[in-house]
Amino acid sequence: MREEQPYVLTLDELLPQLSAAEVEQVRSGQRLLDDFAGRKIENVALTRVPTWPRIVINIGLVDGILYSAERDGKLDRYVHRFKPRARPMMAVRPDGQAPVLLIGGSYDFTELGIVDK
């Protein structure tokens, strides 16, 4: 059900390049995804995080996030509206190239999705 993305990799593709600590981090993230999805996800998609410049441009506070994710065997759309005290800052690279970065905020991602603190 996941859309094909050129920057998405599988654990098998990355495993030879990961340290033992990184493998454990991936396993921990896999458990979080399994809890959110309501089932065991066999092929967890991983993404290499791009290198960011030391300085980014703050654009503004994020009021909410719209996302699609598989949960309980079906693709659902989610809308999360941050409480004012929980909003992260949206920032971009000085050249404006993707991706967008969310900085700070007071929230966690749990089996319920995004949850404000």
C-alpha positions in Angstrom: 0.0 0.0 0.0 3.0 2.3 0.5 3.7 4.7 -2.4 7.0 4.1 -4.1 9.6 6.7 -3.1 13.1 6.7 -4.5 14.6 7.6 -1.1 12.9 4.7 0.8 15.2 1.7 1.5 14.6 -1.6 3.2 16.4 -2.9 6.2 18.0 -5.6 4.1 19.5 -2.9 1.8 20.9 -0.9 4.8 21.8 -3.7 7.2 25.4 -4.1 6.0 26.0 -0.4 6.6 24.5 -0.2 10.1 26.2 -0.5 13.4 24.8 -2.7 16.1 23.4 0.4 17.9 21.7 1.6 14.7 20.2 -1.9 14.1 18.7 -1.7 17.6 17.4 1.8 16.9 15.7 0.4 13.8 14.2 -2.5 15.7 12.8 -0.1 18.3 11.3 2.1 15.6 9.9 -1.1 14.0 8.1 -2.0 17.2 6.7 1.6 17.3 5.4 1.2 13.8 3.9 -2.2 14.5 2.1 -0.8 17.5 0.8 2.1 15.4 -0.2 -0.1 12.5 -2.0 -2.6 14.7 0.0 -5.5 13.1 3.5 -6.6 12.4 5.0 -4.7 9.4 7.2 -7.1 7.4 9.0 -4.7 5.2 9.7 -1.5 7.2 10.7 1.4 5.0 13.7 3.4 6.1 14.9 6.7 4.8 18.4 8.2 4.9 18.3 11.6 6.5 19.9 14.2 4.4 22.8 16.2 5.7 21.6 19.6 6.9 23.5 22.8 6.9 24.4 24.2 10.4 22.0 27.1 9.8 18.4 26.8 8.6 15.7 29.4 8.0 12.8 29.4 10.3 9.5 29.8 8.4 6.9 29.7 11.1 5.1 27.5 13.6 3.3 24.4 12.4 -0.4 24.4 13.2 -1.0 20.8 12.0 0.1 17.9 9.9 -1.9 15.8 7.3 -0.6 12.3 6.6 -1.6 9.0 5.2 -0.5 5.8 6.9 -1.5 2.1 7.0 -3.3 1.1 10.1 -5.3 -2.1 10.9 -4.8 -3.2 7.3 -6.1 -0.2 5.5 -4.7 3.1 4.4 -6.1 6.0 6.4 -5.7 9.7 6.3 -4.9 11.6 9.5 -5.1 15.2 10.6 -3.2 16.3 13.7 -3.8 19.9 14.9 -1.1 20.8 17.4 -2.1 22.5 20.6 -0.5 26.0 20.7 2.1 25.0 23.3 3.1 21.8 21.3 3.7 23.4 17.8 7.1 22.7 16.2 8.9 25.3 14.1 9.1 24.6 10.3 12.5 25.4 8.8 14.1 25.0 5.4 17.6 25.0 4.0 18.9 28.4 3.0 18.6 27.3 -0.7 15.0 26.3 -0.2 15.5 22.7 -1.3 13.5 19.9 0.2 12.9 18.5 2.7 11.2 20.6 5.3 12.5 20.3 8.8 10.4 20.3 12.0 12.3 21.7 15.0 11.2 21.4 18.5 7.6 21.2 19.6 6.2 19.2 22.5 4.8 16.0 21.1 5.6 12.3 20.7 4.7 9.7 18.1 3.0 6.7 19.7 0.7 3.9 18.7 -2.1 6.6 18.6 -0.1 8.7 16.1 1.1 12.2 17.0 0.2 13.0 20.6 0.8 16.5 22.1 2.4 16.6 25.5 
